[in-house]
Amino acid sequence: RRVLFRSSGFYRPGAGLIGIVSSNVEVARFTGGGANIGVLEVTGQGSNNQVIVSKHFGQPNEFWFRRAQGTSAAPTIVNTNSVVGAIRSFAYDGANFQNVASISIETDATTGAGDMPGRIVFNTVTDGTTTLSERMRITNAGNVGINTTTPNSILTFNGGLQGKVRVD
């Protein structure tokens, strides 16, 4: 049974748990003990999107992104070409924090029950701008594209090559 003492702050949703609420909605939960140590779940208000940082006994640290369309009460399938999670970096330019680079994990192709094709997209910012530009993509087929968003072979690149290139 949850007991909230105020609409925002910390609370104890159960034994070994600490929750954080904002406007009576749980937005983060810390768990520990048992098979998990130091698990943090961050959930968007009213949504079914989570970021989970986890350390299990004998296993490596893990960083999970979970996403569903709809709400927590009624999740629906994730759309094609949806960003599931991203790692983004920003640097201060003396006035504002600006984009530097990002890695995003996205659905790639038609999604369905038991079928969740994915891609990884790498972005950087060109000197003199603050806009992220895609530089490399790994598709659900394992194709890698450099300076192209549509790789159609194991390695597709748009631009010149320097140095020695060996193809086996």
N, C-alpha and C positions, 0 to 999 in steps of 0.2 A: 504494500500500500504506500503510495506516495503522499507525503505531507509537505506542502510548500509553505514556508513561513512568510514569503513575500513573492511578488511577481517576477523578480529578477535576483539572481545570486546563486549561491551554492545550496545543494540539498543532498540528502542521502536516499536514493531510490531503493536501496537494499543493502544487505550485508556485503562489505567489501567494495562498495560502489560510491562514487562521488559524482554528482551531476551538476551541471551548470544550466540555469534557465534564464531566458530573457522573455519578458511579456508572457509568462506562464507556459512557454514552449521550451522543452529541453533542446539545447544546442550542442552540448558536449557531455561526454561521460568518460570517466576514468575507472578502469577495472584493474584488479590485481589478484594474485593468489591463484591457486589451482593450476591449470595448464598455461595461463597467460600471466605475463608480468608487464606492467606499464602499457596497457592498451588505452589509447585515446580515440574516441569516435566523435567526429564533428558532423552534425547533421544540419542542413539548411532548414530554416523555419518552415514547417508545413510541407516540406518536399521529401523526396525519397533519394536524396543524394548524400553520400557520406565520404569522408576522408578518414581512414583508419591507420593509425601508427601502432605497430604491434611488435612484441618480442615474445616468442614462445621458447620454453626450455629446449635447449639443444638445437634451435633453429636460428637462422639469421634474422636480423631486424627486417621488418617488412613495412611498406608504405602502400596502402590500398586506396584505390578510388572505386566507389560503387555508385552507379547511377541508374535511375529508372525515370521514365516520364510519369506523369500523373502525380499522385500524392502518396504519403506514407500509408495511408489507409486504403488507397486504391492505385497501386503501381501499375503502369502499363509499359509495353515494350519500348526500348530506346530506338529512336529514329536512325535511319541511315545518315551518315556524315555528322553524327553528334560528337562533341567533345565530351569524353568521359572524365578526363582529368588532365591537369597540366602542371608543369613546374615552370614558373616564370621568375625572371630576375629583373630588378629595377635598381638604378643608381641615381643618386642625387646630383643634379647639374648646377647647384647653387640657388635654384629657385623651386624646382619640382623634382619628384622622382620620375624617371623616364625608363621606358622599356630598354632592355639590353639584349635578352635572348629568352627563348622558351623551348620546351619540349612538350608536345601534347599527344595524348593517347586518344584516338578517335575510332568510332565505328567506320567501317569501310565496306561498302556494298550492302545489299539488302539484308536486314536483320530478321530473325525469326526464332521460334522455339527451338532450342538446341543448336542455334546457328548465330554466332556473334562475331563476324569477321572484323579484324582490327588493323589499324595502321599506327605508325609513330611518325610524327612530323617535327622536324627541327627547324627553328626560326632564329635569325639574328637580325640586328639593326645595322643598316649601312651608315657609314660615317656621314655626318651632316644631317641625319634625320632622327626621328624617334619612332619610326614605324617598323613593326616586325615584318620580315619577308621570309617566306619559306625557302630554305636552302637544301634540305634533304628530306626524303620520304622513304619509309619502308612500308610496302603494301602488305595486305593480307596474303598475297601470293608469294611473298618473300622477295619481290623485286625492289631494287634500290634505285631511287632517282636523285640525281644531284642537279640542282637548278632546273628541275622539271617536276611538275605535279602529276605527270602521267607516265611513270616508268613502265615500259612494256617488255623488259627483259631483266635478267639478273642484275645488270648494271646499265642504267641509261643516264647519260649526262648531257647537259646543254652547255657547251663552252669548249675551250681548248684544253689540251693536256701539255704539261711540261715534264721534262725528264724522261726516264726510261719507263716504258709500259710493256708488260709481259702478259700475254693471253695464252693460257694453256687449254 
